[in-house]
Amino acid sequence: MNLTGEIRHGLDPEALRLSLPSNPGVYLFKDSSGDVIYVGKAKNLKKRVMSYFRPPADVPDKTVHMISRAESLDTIVTGTEQEAFILEGTLIKKFMPRYNVILRDDKRYPLLRLDVQEPFPRLTVVRRMRKDGALYFGPFSSAGSMRSTLKVVDRLFPLRKCKGKGLPKRTRPCLNYQMGRCLGVCVNPVEASEYRKIVQQVRLFLEGRNSELKAQLRNEMLEASARLDFEKAAALRDQIAGVERVVERQHVVFPRIRELDAVGFSMDGPNIRVAVLYIRNGAVVGSRKFALDAVGSDATEVVEAFLTQHYAHQPVIPGEILVSDPLEDESSIEEWFKGLMGRKIRVHKPLRGDKRVLAQMAVENAARGPSASSGPDRGELMDMVMRVLGLRRSPRRIEGLDISNIQGQKAVGSVVSFLDGLPHREGYRNFRIEVDGIDDYGMMLELISRRLLHEPLPDLFLVDGGRGHLSAVLPVLDRLDSEEAPEVAAIAKAEPAHGETVDKLYVRGRKNPIRLGRNDPVLMLMMRIRDEAHRRAIGYHRFLRAKSIKGSVLDMIEGVGSVRRKSLLKHFRSVEEIAGATVEEISRVPGVPEVVARRIVDFFADAEGDPR
């Protein structure tokens, strides 16, 4: 893979025809400022790029506008079309070009995770799938539906409920054991094979394979009856009844379909919406809706862009994906999926039967989904920010800054990045602040000074605070080249004591704050950036505080230094588990003699008032 060069100024079609290669690769159009405005891939770079220079009547309006703004072109030659597919997605994510189809979905839907690699796994709620060997179920369209499912699982299957990877050190089981909802593996000798059987039942239930589950439970019930274990048989009978009650509420509408996703697109002018239906064992078990920023794009471009952006980081993908609109080249996208998953995944538009009904159902769901263009579009919103704050240029990239500390101690600063009004998490940063004492202005000055050492710089910094915080950071910004320096604004919370009900904005050269309406889109964006920076700073501060507390508690015990502390935490995983351990259990940790183990037990017993 090699960069073949850059063509500048005017993009002369004849010069392009002579200089562009016929290899597969990726091309990047840039504007006069050098910003990437479009990224595309091609089997043949020369043919694809030259297609943009047809007469205006033969190309979409979006292409006409894009070419009118383009001043230069970069090309990257790849070995195969598959490499171009992967590189295109990476570059779109990096540059977020104005004229590309961009998936707008910073909301993460809840999932249930079951790590079958653990000896005694439990169900946990997560919002991100990882390729870690665990099983994931979902995503659930709402936290409410996820909690309802989790509640049913907790009632029907006695998986452990306690937190943490390892089993907690307890002398007696928790209330869940008394209620019959846990086997109490933390204190009772339970065979791993017996627990594994329950894990398999949970998996069957969450995958919708209820017929298999009921058959398995019924066989166990008959075996228990044959052994005259009537108590066990009665429990299994109740479990079967509980599963059947759940099954009655599920509507199996496509019994001949085992597993697939149906992706529907609703394109109504600037409103481009997408819905994905998850079909498992004939039933629609969930759905998810998205909004796309793809004004002026044709249907085939929208479909391909959504599939590559949505499924690029999904660890679990079914063997078949239905789409409501045709793809320009189904074989190319299927080859991309094969490279991603290591197996064939069929992607097609169904023409008849149940699958066509499912694709249409997905379209109907998409039409009722969110819209990326409700309110001003992202370009208009950035222009509104420029006018309201009196900036030199439209602030495409805005970064929010905030500080968190307790009475000046363990101060941290966080930076969050928003690109075209939406979170750009690759630009998030955390800093440990070195200013001593209670000095909010000094801490903010240090934070912005250290941020300026890293490229690229934003168009606008948004500081959490009032006029004083704004004034504190101006000197360091004034030392930069005036044309390149980011601009800065501050946002302060309303003061109810002064009769204020809406947050206010401060900008350079203006004594009084800018006051906007409660639902003004510019104010809402600024508040969102401020709140995200605050959330990030608070989270980082809590993390460091908890980390230091864990170390300091153990360091207070005579005979426990850094080496033994690390060994203890590696063995027990948390201070809480160390506090609940016995002398014998602690003595089994390498490098911890019995005399030190006794001091540890005595230390926590004194702290908790427990006369162990």
C-alpha positions as CSV (number, residue, x, y, z in Angstrom):
1,M,0.0,0.0,0.0
2,N,1.5,3.3,-1.0
3,L,0.6,7.0,-1.3
4,T,0.6,7.9,-5.0
5,G,0.6,11.6,-4.5
6,E,-1.5,14.7,-4.4
7,I,-3.0,16.7,-7.2
8,R,-3.8,20.4,-6.5
9,H,-5.6,23.4,-7.8
10,G,-8.6,23.1,-10.0
11,L,-8.5,19.3,-10.4
12,D,-8.0,19.5,-14.1
13,P,-9.8,16.4,-15.6
14,E,-7.2,15.9,-18.3
15,A,-4.3,16.0,-15.8
16,L,-6.1,13.5,-13.6
17,R,-6.7,11.2,-16.5
18,L,-2.9,11.1,-17.2
19,S,-1.7,10.8,-13.6
20,L,-4.2,8.5,-11.9
21,P,-3.4,4.8,-11.6
22,S,-5.8,2.0,-12.6
23,N,-5.2,0.1,-9.4
24,P,-7.7,-0.4,-6.5
25,G,-7.4,2.1,-3.7
26,V,-8.8,5.0,-1.8
27,Y,-9.2,8.7,-2.9
28,L,-9.6,11.8,-0.7
29,F,-11.0,15.1,-2.0
30,K,-9.8,18.1,0.0
31,D,-11.0,21.7,0.1
32,S,-8.9,24.9,0.0
33,S,-8.0,24.6,3.7
34,G,-6.7,21.1,3.3
35,D,-9.6,19.5,5.1
36,V,-10.8,16.1,3.8
37,I,-14.4,16.6,2.4
38,Y,-14.9,13.1,0.9
39,V,-13.3,9.7,1.1
40,G,-14.1,7.0,-1.5
41,K,-12.8,3.6,-2.6
42,A,-12.5,2.1,-6.0
43,K,-11.6,-1.1,-7.9
44,N,-10.1,1.2,-10.5
45,L,-9.0,4.6,-9.2
46,K,-8.8,6.3,-12.6
47,K,-12.3,5.2,-13.7
48,R,-13.9,6.0,-10.4
49,V,-12.4,9.5,-10.0
50,M,-13.1,10.5,-13.6
51,S,-16.8,9.6,-13.1
52,Y,-17.1,12.7,-10.9
53,F,-16.3,15.0,-13.9
54,R,-19.3,14.1,-16.1
55,P,-21.7,16.9,-17.1
56,P,-23.6,18.3,-14.1
57,A,-26.9,17.0,-15.5
58,D,-25.5,13.4,-15.3
59,V,-24.3,13.5,-11.6
60,P,-26.1,14.1,-8.3
61,D,-26.3,17.6,-6.9
62,K,-24.2,16.6,-4.0
63,T,-21.3,15.6,-6.3
64,V,-21.6,18.9,-8.1
65,H,-21.3,20.8,-4.8
66,M,-18.4,18.6,-3.6
67,I,-16.4,19.0,-6.8
68,S,-16.9,22.8,-6.8
69,R,-15.3,22.9,-3.3
70,A,-12.5,20.4,-4.0
71,E,-9.1,21.9,-4.5
72,S,-6.9,18.8,-4.3
73,L,-7.0,15.0,-4.4
74,D,-5.0,12.4,-2.6
75,T,-4.9,8.7,-3.7
76,I,-3.7,5.7,-1.8
77,V,-3.1,2.5,-3.9
78,T,-4.0,-0.8,-2.2
79,G,-3.1,-4.3,-3.1
80,T,-6.8,-5.5,-3.3
81,E,-10.3,-4.0,-3.3
82,Q,-10.7,-5.6,0.1
83,E,-7.9,-3.5,1.5
84,A,-9.5,-0.4,0.0
85,F,-12.8,-1.3,1.8
86,I,-11.1,-1.5,5.1
87,L,-9.0,1.6,4.6
88,E,-12.0,3.7,3.5
89,G,-13.8,2.9,6.7
90,T,-10.8,3.8,8.8
91,L,-10.3,7.2,7.0
92,I,-14.0,8.1,7.2
93,K,-13.9,7.4,11.0
94,K,-10.8,9.5,11.3
95,F,-11.8,12.6,9.2
96,M,-15.6,12.5,9.4
97,P,-15.8,14.1,5.9
98,R,-18.7,16.5,5.2
99,Y,-19.9,14.7,2.0
100,N,-19.6,11.1,3.2
101,V,-22.5,9.0,4.6
102,I,-22.0,9.2,8.4
103,L,-23.8,6.9,10.8
104,R,-25.1,9.0,13.6
105,D,-25.5,6.7,16.7
106,D,-23.6,7.7,19.8
107,K,-26.2,5.9,21.9
108,R,-25.1,2.5,23.0
109,Y,-27.9,0.0,23.5
110,P,-27.7,-2.4,26.5
111,L,-26.7,-6.1,26.1
112,L,-26.4,-9.1,28.4
113,R,-23.0,-10.7,28.6
114,L,-22.3,-14.2,29.7
115,D,-18.6,-15.2,29.9
116,V,-18.7,-18.9,29.3
117,Q,-14.9,-19.1,29.9
118,E,-15.3,-18.6,33.6
119,P,-16.0,-21.7,35.8
120,F,-19.0,-20.0,37.4
121,P,-20.2,-17.2,35.0
122,R,-22.9,-14.7,35.7
123,L,-25.0,-12.4,33.5
124,T,-23.8,-8.8,33.4
125,V,-25.2,-5.7,31.6
126,V,-22.8,-4.0,29.2
127,R,-23.1,-1.4,26.4
128,R,-20.2,-2.5,24.2
129,M,-19.6,-5.8,22.5
130,R,-16.0,-7.1,22.6
131,K,-14.3,-9.9,20.8
132,D,-13.4,-11.6,24.1
133,G,-14.9,-15.1,23.7
134,A,-18.0,-14.2,25.9
135,L,-21.6,-14.6,24.7
136,Y,-23.6,-11.4,24.1
137,F,-27.4,-11.2,23.9
138,G,-29.2,-8.2,22.4
139,P,-28.9,-5.4,21.8
140,F,-32.1,-4.5,23.6
141,S,-34.1,-1.5,22.3
142,S,-34.4,-0.1,25.8
143,A,-33.0,-0.6,29.3
144,G,-36.6,-1.5,30.4
145,S,-36.8,-4.5,28.0
146,M,-33.3,-5.6,29.1
147,R,-34.3,-5.4,32.8
148,S,-37.4,-7.4,32.1
149,T,-35.5,-10.1,30.4
150,L,-32.9,-10.1,33.2
151,K,-35.6,-10.4,35.8
152,V,-37.1,-13.5,34.1
153,V,-33.7,-15.1,33.9
154,D,-33.0,-14.4,37.6
155,R,-36.3,-16.0,38.5
156,L,-36.0,-19.1,36.3
157,F,-32.3,-20.0,36.5
158,P,-30.1,-20.0,39.6
159,L,-27.0,-18.3,38.2
160,R,-24.9,-16.5,40.8
161,K,-25.7,-12.8,41.2
162,C,-22.6,-11.6,43.1
163,K,-20.3,-9.1,41.4
164,G,-16.7,-9.7,40.2
165,K,-15.0,-12.4,38.2
166,G,-14.0,-14.6,41.1
167,L,-16.3,-16.0,43.8
168,P,-16.5,-13.8,46.9
169,K,-15.1,-15.0,50.2
170,R,-18.2,-15.6,52.3
171,T,-19.0,-17.7,55.3
172,R,-22.7,-17.9,54.5
173,P,-24.7,-17.4,51.3
174,C,-26.6,-14.3,50.4
175,L,-30.4,-13.9,50.3
176,N,-30.7,-15.1,46.7
177,Y,-29.7,-18.5,47.9
178,Q,-32.4,-18.5,50.5
179,M,-34.9,-17.5,47.8
180,G,-33.8,-20.4,45.6
181,R,-32.4,-18.1,42.9
182,C,-28.7,-19.0,43.3
183,L,-26.9,-22.2,44.0
184,G,-24.7,-20.4,46.6
185,V,-21.5,-21.5,44.8
186,C,-19.5,-19.1,47.0
187,V,-20.0,-21.4,50.1
188,N,-21.5,-24.6,48.7
189,P,-19.6,-27.3,46.9
190,V,-21.2,-27.2,43.4
191,E,-19.9,-29.3,40.6
192,A,-18.7,-27.2,37.6
193,S,-20.6,-29.5,35.3
194,E,-23.9,-29.0,37.2
195,Y,-23.4,-25.2,37.0
196,R,-22.4,-25.5,33.3
197,K,-25.8,-27.2,32.6
198,I,-27.6,-24.1,34.0
199,V,-25.4,-21.8,31.9
200,Q,-26.4,-23.8,28.8
201,Q,-30.1,-23.5,29.7
202,V,-29.7,-19.7,30.1
203,R,-28.0,-19.6,26.7
204,L,-30.9,-21.6,25.0
205,F,-33.4,-19.3,26.7
206,L,-31.7,-16.0,25.6
207,E,-31.1,-17.4,22.0
208,G,-34.9,-18.1,21.8
209,R,-34.3,-21.9,21.5
210,N,-37.2,-22.6,23.9
211,S,-38.3,-25.9,22.4
212,E,-34.8,-27.4,23.1
213,L,-34.8,-25.8,26.5
214,K,-38.2,-27.3,27.5
215,A,-37.2,-30.8,26.1
216,Q,-34.0,-30.6,28.2
217,L,-35.8,-29.6,31.4
218,R,-38.6,-32.2,30.8
219,N,-35.9,-35.0,30.6
220,E,-34.3,-33.8,33.8
221,M,-37.7,-33.7,35.5
222,L,-38.4,-37.3,34.5
223,E,-35.0,-38.5,35.6
224,A,-35.6,-36.8,39.0
225,S,-38.9,-38.5,39.3
226,A,-37.4,-41.9,38.5
227,R,-34.8,-41.3,41.3
228,L,-37.8,-40.4,43.6
229,D,-36.3,-36.9,44.0
230,F,-39.7,-35.3,43.9
231,E,-38.6,-32.0,45.3
232,K,-36.2,-31.6,42.4
233,A,-38.8,-32.7,39.9
234,A,-41.3,-30.2,41.3
235,A,-38.8,-27.4,40.9
236,L,-38.1,-28.4,37.3
237,R,-41.9,-28.6,36.6
238,D,-42.2,-25.0,37.9
239,Q,-39.3,-23.9,35.7
240,I,-40.9,-25.4,32.6
241,A,-44.1,-23.6,33.4
242,G,-42.2,-20.3,33.7
243,V,-40.5,-20.8,30.3
244,E,-43.9,-21.6,28.7
245,R,-45.4,-18.4,30.1
246,V,-42.6,-16.5,28.4
247,V,-43.0,-18.4,25.2
248,E,-46.7,-17.6,25.1
249,R,-45.8,-13.9,24.9
250,Q,-43.4,-14.5,22.0
251,H,-45.0,-14.3,18.5
252,V,-43.2,-16.7,16.1
253,V,-44.2,-15.4,12.8
254,F,-41.6,-16.9,10.5
255,P,-41.1,-20.5,11.6
256,R,-38.9,-21.4,8.5
257,I,-36.4,-18.7,9.2
258,R,-33.7,-19.4,11.8
259,E,-31.3,-16.4,12.1
260,L,-30.9,-13.2,10.1
261,D,-30.9,-9.4,10.3
262,A,-33.3,-7.3,8.2
263,V,-32.1,-3.8,7.5
264,G,-34.6,-1.3,6.2
265,F,-34.0,2.2,4.8
266,S,-36.4,5.1,4.7
267,M,-35.2,8.0,2.6
268,D,-37.5,11.0,2.6
269,G,-35.6,13.9,1.2
270,P,-33.0,14.9,3.9
271,N,-34.4,12.5,6.4
272,I,-32.5,9.2,6.1
273,R,-33.5,6.6,8.7
274,V,-32.5,3.0,9.2
275,A,-33.9,0.1,11.3
276,V,-32.4,-3.3,11.9
277,L,-34.7,-6.2,13.0
278,Y,-33.1,-9.1,14.7
279,I,-34.8,-12.4,13.8
280,R,-33.9,-15.5,15.8
281,N,-35.7,-18.8,15.4
282,G,-38.7,-17.3,13.6
283,A,-39.3,-14.5,16.1
284,V,-38.4,-10.8,16.0
285,V,-36.4,-10.6,19.2
286,G,-35.3,-7.0,19.0
287,S,-34.7,-4.0,16.8
288,R,-32.5,-0.9,16.6
289,K,-33.0,2.4,14.8
290,F,-30.4,4.8,13.4
291,A,-30.2,8.2,11.7
292,L,-27.8,8.8,8.8
293,D,-26.2,12.0,7.7
294,A,-26.2,11.4,4.0
295,V,-27.9,14.4,2.3
296,G,-27.7,14.0,-1.5
297,S,-26.3,10.5,-1.5
298,D,-27.9,7.8,-3.7
299,A,-29.5,4.7,-2.2
300,T,-26.7,2.2,-3.0
301,E,-24.1,4.5,-1.4
302,V,-26.2,4.8,1.7
303,V,-26.8,1.0,2.0
304,E,-23.1,0.1,1.6
305,A,-21.9,2.9,4.0
306,F,-24.4,1.8,6.7
307,L,-23.4,-1.9,6.5
308,T,-19.7,-1.3,6.7
309,Q,-19.9,1.3,9.5
310,H,-22.5,-0.6,11.6
311,Y,-21.1,-4.1,11.3
312,A,-17.4,-3.2,11.4
313,H,-17.2,-3.7,15.2
314,Q,-19.9,-6.2,15.8
315,P,-18.4,-9.5,17.1
316,V,-21.6,-11.4,16.4
317,I,-23.1,-11.2,12.9
318,P,-25.7,-13.7,11.5
319,G,-25.1,-15.7,8.3
320,E,-27.7,-13.7,6.3
321,I,-28.5,-9.9,6.1
322,L,-31.5,-8.7,4.2
323,V,-31.5,-5.1,2.8
324,S,-34.5,-3.2,1.6
325,D,-32.5,-1.5,-1.2
326,P,-30.2,-3.2,-3.7
327,L,-26.4,-2.9,-3.5
328,E,-24.3,-1.9,-6.5
329,D,-22.1,-5.0,-6.0
330,E,-23.2,-7.6,-3.5
331,S,-20.2,-9.8,-4.0
332,S,-17.8,-7.0,-2.9
333,I,-19.7,-6.4,0.4
334,E,-19.9,-10.2,1.0
335,E,-16.2,-10.4,0.4
336,W,-15.7,-7.6,3.0
337,F,-17.8,-9.5,5.5
338,K,-15.9,-12.7,4.9
339,G,-12.6,-10.9,5.6
340,L,-14.2,-9.5,8.8
341,M,-15.7,-12.7,10.2
342,G,-13.8,-15.4,8.4
343,R,-17.0,-17.0,7.0
344,K,-19.5,-16.3,4.3
345,I,-22.4,-13.9,5.1
346,R,-25.0,-13.5,2.4
347,V,-26.3,-9.9,1.8
348,H,-29.1,-9.4,-0.6
349,K,-32.5,-7.7,-1.3
350,P,-35.2,-10.4,-1.1
351,L,-37.8,-10.4,-3.9
352,R,-40.5,-12.6,-2.5
353,G,-41.8,-14.6,0.4
354,D,-41.3,-14.1,4.2
355,K,-37.9,-12.5,3.7
356,R,-39.4,-9.8,1.5
357,V,-42.1,-9.2,4.2
358,L,-39.3,-8.8,6.8
359,A,-37.4,-6.3,4.7
360,Q,-40.6,-4.3,4.3
361,M,-41.3,-4.5,8.0
362,A,-37.8,-3.1,8.6
363,V,-38.6,-0.2,6.2
364,E,-41.8,0.6,8.1
365,N,-39.9,0.6,11.4
366,A,-37.2,2.9,9.9
367,A,-39.9,5.4,8.8
368,R,-40.8,5.8,12.5
369,G,-37.2,6.2,13.6
370,P,-35.1,9.2,14.6
371,S,-33.9,11.7,12.0
372,A,-30.5,13.1,11.6
373,S,-31.9,16.3,10.2
374,S,-34.4,17.2,12.8
375,G,-33.6,20.8,13.6
376,P,-30.7,22.5,11.7
377,D,-28.3,20.1,9.9
378,R,-24.7,19.9,11.2
379,G,-23.4,22.5,8.8
380,E,-26.1,25.0,9.7
381,L,-25.7,24.4,13.4
382,M,-21.9,25.1,13.2
383,D,-22.7,28.3,11.3
384,M,-25.2,29.3,14.0
385,V,-22.5,28.8,16.6
386,M,-20.2,31.0,14.6
387,R,-22.7,33.8,14.4
388,V,-23.9,33.6,18.0
389,L,-20.4,33.6,19.5
390,G,-18.9,36.0,16.9
391,L,-16.2,33.6,15.7
392,R,-13.9,34.0,12.7
393,R,-15.0,30.7,11.1
394,S,-17.4,27.9,11.5
395,P,-16.2,25.8,14.4
396,R,-16.2,22.3,13.0
397,R,-14.3,20.8,15.9
398,I,-15.2,22.0,19.4
399,E,-13.5,20.7,22.6
400,G,-14.9,21.0,26.1
401,L,-12.6,21.3,29.1
402,D,-13.4,20.7,32.8
403,I,-11.5,20.2,36.1
404,S,-12.3,17.9,39.0
405,N,-10.7,17.9,42.5
406,I,-11.5,17.7,46.2
407,Q,-10.3,20.8,48.0
408,G,-7.5,21.1,45.5
409,Q,-6.4,17.5,46.0
410,K,-5.9,14.9,43.2
411,A,-6.9,17.4,40.6
412,V,-7.6,16.1,37.1
413,G,-8.6,17.7,33.8
414,S,-10.5,16.2,30.9
415,V,-11.0,17.2,27.3
416,V,-13.9,16.0,25.2
417,S,-14.0,16.5,21.4
418,F,-17.1,17.1,19.3
419,L,-17.0,17.0,15.5
420,D,-19.8,18.7,13.7
421,G,-21.9,18.7,16.8
422,L,-21.4,15.1,17.8
423,P,-19.0,13.3,20.1
424,H,-15.7,12.3,18.5
425,R,-14.3,9.9,21.1
426,E,-10.9,9.6,19.5
427,G,-10.3,13.2,20.6
428,Y,-11.0,12.6,24.3
429,R,-8.1,13.1,26.7
430,N,-7.4,13.0,30.5
431,F,-4.7,14.9,32.3
432,R,-3.4,14.9,35.9
433,I,-3.1,18.5,37.1
434,E,0.0,19.5,39.0
435,V,-1.2,22.9,40.4
436,D,-1.3,22.7,44.2
437,G,-4.1,24.1,46.4
438,I,-7.5,25.4,45.5
439,D,-6.8,27.3,42.3
440,D,-9.5,26.7,39.6
441,Y,-8.1,29.3,37.3
442,G,-4.6,28.0,37.5
443,M,-5.8,24.4,36.9
444,M,-7.7,25.4,33.8
445,L,-4.7,27.4,32.5
446,E,-2.5,24.3,33.0
447,L,-5.1,22.0,31.3
448,I,-5.4,24.2,28.2
449,S,-1.6,24.8,28.0
450,R,-0.9,21.0,28.0
451,R,-3.7,20.4,25.5
452,L,-2.1,22.9,23.1
453,L,1.0,20.7,22.9
454,H,-0.9,18.1,21.0
455,E,-2.2,18.3,17.4
456,P,-4.6,18.7,15.8
457,L,-6.1,21.7,17.6
458,P,-9.8,22.5,17.6
459,D,-11.6,25.5,16.2
460,L,-13.1,26.3,19.5
461,F,-12.4,25.6,23.2
462,L,-15.4,25.6,25.5
463,V,-14.4,26.2,29.1
464,D,-16.7,25.2,32.0
465,G,-16.9,28.3,34.1
466,G,-17.6,32.0,34.0
467,R,-15.8,35.2,32.9
468,G,-12.9,34.5,35.3
469,H,-12.2,31.1,33.7
470,L,-12.3,32.6,30.3
471,S,-9.9,35.4,31.2
472,A,-7.5,32.9,32.8
473,V,-6.9,31.0,29.5
474,L,-6.7,34.0,27.1
475,P,-3.0,34.7,27.8
476,V,-1.8,31.3,26.6
477,L,-4.0,31.4,23.5
478,D,-2.8,34.9,22.7
479,R,0.7,33.6,22.4
480,L,-0.3,31.5,19.4
481,D,-0.4,32.7,15.8
482,S,-3.7,34.7,15.5
483,E,-4.8,32.9,12.4
484,E,-4.2,29.4,13.7
485,A,-5.1,29.9,17.4
486,P,-8.3,28.2,18.5
487,E,-11.0,30.5,19.7
488,V,-12.5,30.2,23.2
489,A,-15.8,30.6,25.0
490,A,-17.0,29.8,28.5
491,I,-20.4,28.4,29.7
492,A,-21.7,29.1,33.2
493,K,-24.7,27.6,35.0
494,A,-27.7,29.8,35.8
495,E,-27.8,31.4,39.2
496,P,-31.3,30.9,40.6
497,A,-30.5,33.3,43.5
498,H,-30.2,36.1,40.9
499,G,-33.4,35.1,39.1
500,E,-31.6,33.2,36.3
501,T,-33.1,30.1,34.8
502,V,-30.9,29.4,31.7
503,D,-27.2,28.9,31.4
504,K,-25.1,31.7,29.9
505,L,-22.2,32.0,27.5
506,Y,-19.1,34.3,27.8
507,V,-16.9,35.3,24.9
508,R,-13.8,37.4,24.4
509,G,-14.3,41.2,24.2
510,R,-17.8,41.2,25.6
511,K,-18.5,42.2,29.2
512,N,-22.0,40.8,29.5
513,P,-22.9,37.2,28.9
514,I,-24.8,35.9,25.9
515,R,-28.2,34.8,27.0
516,L,-30.1,32.4,24.7
517,G,-33.5,30.7,24.9
518,R,-33.9,27.5,26.8
519,N,-34.4,25.5,23.6
520,D,-31.9,27.3,21.5
521,P,-29.9,24.7,19.5
522,V,-26.6,26.6,20.1
523,L,-27.1,26.7,23.8
524,M,-28.2,23.0,23.9
525,L,-25.1,22.0,22.0
526,M,-22.8,24.0,24.4
527,M,-24.6,22.5,27.4
528,R,-24.1,19.0,26.0
529,I,-20.4,19.5,25.5
530,R,-20.0,21.0,29.0
531,D,-21.9,18.1,30.6
532,E,-19.9,15.5,28.7
533,A,-16.6,17.2,29.8
534,H,-17.9,17.3,33.4
535,R,-18.9,13.6,33.3
536,R,-15.5,12.6,31.9
537,A,-13.6,14.6,34.5
538,I,-15.7,13.3,37.4
539,G,-15.3,9.7,36.2
540,Y,-11.5,10.0,35.9
541,H,-11.2,11.7,39.3
542,R,-13.2,8.9,40.9
543,F,-11.1,6.3,39.2
544,L,-7.8,7.7,40.5
545,R,-9.2,8.3,44.0
546,A,-10.4,4.7,44.2
547,K,-7.1,3.4,42.9
548,S,-5.2,5.4,45.5
549,I,-7.5,4.4,48.3
550,K,-7.0,0.7,47.5
551,G,-3.2,1.1,47.8
552,S,-3.2,3.3,50.9
553,V,-5.5,1.0,52.9
554,L,-3.1,-2.0,52.5
555,D,0.0,0.2,53.0
556,M,-1.3,1.0,56.5
557,I,-0.7,-2.6,57.5
558,E,2.7,-3.4,58.9
559,G,4.6,-5.8,56.7
560,V,2.6,-5.0,53.5
561,G,4.7,-3.2,51.0
562,S,4.2,-2.6,47.3
563,V,5.3,-6.2,46.3
564,R,3.0,-7.9,48.8
565,R,0.2,-5.4,48.0
566,K,0.4,-6.4,44.3
567,S,0.4,-10.1,45.1
568,L,-2.6,-9.7,47.4
569,L,-4.6,-7.7,44.8
570,K,-3.7,-10.1,42.0
571,H,-4.8,-13.1,44.1
572,F,-8.0,-11.6,45.6
573,R,-8.8,-9.0,42.9
574,S,-10.1,-6.4,45.4
575,V,-9.6,-5.0,48.9
576,E,-13.1,-6.1,49.8
577,E,-12.2,-9.7,49.1
578,I,-9.0,-9.4,51.2
579,A,-11.0,-8.0,54.0
580,G,-13.3,-11.0,54.0
581,A,-10.6,-13.6,53.8
582,T,-9.2,-15.8,56.7
583,V,-5.6,-16.2,57.9
584,E,-5.3,-19.5,56.1
585,E,-6.6,-18.1,52.8
586,I,-4.3,-15.1,52.9
587,S,-1.3,-17.3,53.8
588,R,-1.7,-19.1,50.6
589,V,-0.7,-16.0,48.7
590,P,2.9,-16.3,47.5
591,G,5.2,-14.2,49.6
592,V,2.8,-13.5,52.5
593,P,3.8,-15.3,55.7
594,E,1.3,-16.3,58.4
595,V,2.3,-13.5,60.7
596,V,1.6,-10.9,58.1
597,A,-1.7,-12.7,57.2
598,R,-2.7,-12.4,60.9
599,R,-2.0,-8.7,60.9
600,I,-4.1,-8.2,57.8
601,V,-7.1,-10.1,59.3
602,D,-6.7,-8.2,62.6
603,F,-6.5,-4.8,60.8
604,F,-9.8,-5.3,59.0
605,A,-11.4,-6.9,62.0
606,D,-10.6,-3.7,64.1
607,A,-11.8,-1.5,61.2
608,E,-15.1,-3.2,61.0
609,G,-15.6,-3.9,64.7
610,D,-15.6,-7.6,64.0
611,P,-14.0,-9.7,66.9
612,R,-12.7,-12.4,64.5
